[in-house]
Structures are given as structure tokens and as C-alpha cells.
Amino acid sequence: MKGDWADPKALIAEAYRIEGIGAPECRSIFMDWALSLPEETDQRGALEALLARHGAEAPEHPMSRVLIEGLAEGRPASRRGGWRGRRGGRVPPAD
């Protein structure tokens, strides 16, 4: 199956056709979709187009929820734990 600019491999479209698909499978498909997009693609625009295309007909579908989550703003990065966080990210000197 051939897709278009928003879903080049038709991964998202196919996910909507899979009967009984769950959220974990949709997240995996979403990750494959995101990694396969050409670098110049406007990801947010593609997500909005996919939601408009599929989400209106299937708002309760797990893929619709995953696409909505994909549009949500990410939270700011926080300090990492472990020795890097305690030492300000500096690498300890070599012996």
C-alpha cells in the first residue's frame, strides 16, 4: 500500500484497519512512522492531517489517542540522575 506525504508507508492508515489493535501496538507503529518520515517533513502538520483524516471517524481508536499524545507539547528536560547528575555532567578524570 502506498501512502502520501503525511503517511508515506501508510503505517497509520493500516493501524486503523487492524481489528482489536491496542495502545501498545499503536505506539510501536507510531514510532515506526515517526522514524520513517523524511527529515524535511513537518511532523506536526502530518500529525494534524492524519488526525483530521482518521480521527474524526474513529475518535476512540487507540491510534487516535496516540496521535493526540504526539501533538502534545513535551515537558522540559530535567536533570538526569546518577553520578552525572551529581557531578554536573562532568566525566571523572581518568586514572
N, C-alpha and C positions, 0 to 999 in steps of 0.2 A: 504494500500500500504506500502510495506516495502522499506526502503532506504538502504543506505550504510554508511560508516564511515563519509563522508562529509555531508550527509543529512539523519541522522538516521530515521527520521519520514517522509521523503520525502516531507517536507513542501515547500522547494524551488522548487522542480520539479512540485509540484501541482500548485504553483503560476504561473508558465509558461503556464500551461494548462487552466487557468481561462480566458475566453474571456472578454475583456473590463476592466480588473483589472487596478486600478490606483496606483499612487505612495503611497498614504496614506495606502492603504491595503497592499502593498508590504512591507512598513516599519513595519507594525504590524506583518506580517508573519516573516520578518527578525528578529524581536525582539524575537518572539516565538522560532525561530530556534536557535538563539544565547543562549537563556536561557535553551534550552533543550539539548545542546551539553554536552557530558560527559566532566568533568573537564580536563581530560588528552588530549583532542583533540586539535590539533594545529589549532586554528581558522583561522589564516592567510592562512595556507595550504589548509584548507577546502574551504575558500572563493575562492582561486585561482583555485582549482579543479572545483568548481561549475561554475565559470565564463568560464573556458575552455569548460566545458560540455554544458552549456546552452547559454552563452553569444555570442558565435560565430554564432549560428543560429538565435539569436534574440537580436542583439546589441541595438536596440531601445526600447526594452521591459522595462517597469518601474522597474522590478526586476533586470535587468542587471545594471541599473543606481544605484540602492540601493546597490548591491554587490560591485560595483566600489567605492561607497562612504564608504562602510565598510572597504575597503582596504586602504583608505586614512589615513595618519597619523593624529592623533588627535592633537589639539592645546594644548599647555601647560595650566595647570590650572592657573587661575588668582585669584586675591583677591576677596573674597566674599563681598557683600555689607551688609548693615545693621549694627547693633551695634557690631556684632562680628568682622567685618572688621575694624571698627573704634577703637575698643579696643584691636586689635591684637589677636582676637580669644579667649581672656580670658573671663571666665564666671564671672559675677559680684558677689561680696560676698553676702552671704545670710544675711538677717536682723536678 
